[in-house]
Amino acid sequence: MVSALDRARAERVIWATVVTPAERMSHDELVRLGARLPDELQAAVRGGSLAFQPFGADEFVRRVAVRVGVEPQAAWTHVRAVLGTLGRDVDEMEAVRQRLPRDFDALMA
């Protein structure tokens, strides 16, 4: 879980989990999501790719793992914790989940 990480790594996990979906979302989606995030995470979302590209849950976890410097199995657990928290606290996350492929459901449960 993210809570079991030191603060610096937990912040990297949160940042990577927020910035990675920005690579697969349109500008309008990023604006809506970013408006609901804390200031420091809004900057991460605004830095998303202009040319968004679709990818599945496994690639999402792989990208987070690379950014954080952990194995994909560990990243999977961390990502689930972050997305679970965002899902409870950010209303727009349900709309984001609905636009993602079904393989993301396990990450956002």
Residue pairs with C-beta under 8 A, 6 or more apart in sequence:
1 77
1 78
1 81
2 10
2 13
2 14
2 78
2 81
2 82
3 10
3 81
5 13
5 78
9 68
12 67
12 68
12 69
13 64
13 68
13 75
13 78
13 79
13 81
13 82
14 41
14 82
15 41
15 44
15 67
16 63
16 64
16 67
16 68
17 64
17 78
17 79
17 82
17 83
18 37
18 41
18 44
18 45
18 82
18 86
19 44
19 45
19 47
19 48
19 67
20 60
20 63
20 64
20 67
21 60
21 96
22 30
22 44
22 45
22 47
22 48
22 49
23 48
23 49
23 52
23 53
23 55
23 63
24 52
24 53
24 54
24 55
24 60
25 33
25 48
25 52
25 96
26 52
27 50
29 96
29 99
30 45
30 46
30 48
32 92
32 95
33 45
33 90
33 92
33 93
33 96
34 41
34 42
34 45
34 46
35 42
36 90
36 91
36 92
37 45
37 90
54 101
55 63
56 101
56 103
56 104
57 100
57 101
57 103
57 104
57 106
57 107
58 72
58 103
60 79
60 104
60 107
61 72
61 75
61 76
61 79
61 107
62 72
62 75
64 75
64 78
64 79
65 71
65 72
65 74
65 75
68 75
68 78
70 78
76 107
79 107
80 106
80 107
80 108
80 109
83 93
83 107
83 108
84 108
84 109
86 93
87 93
87 94
87 97
87 108
93 108
97 104
97 105
97 108
100 108
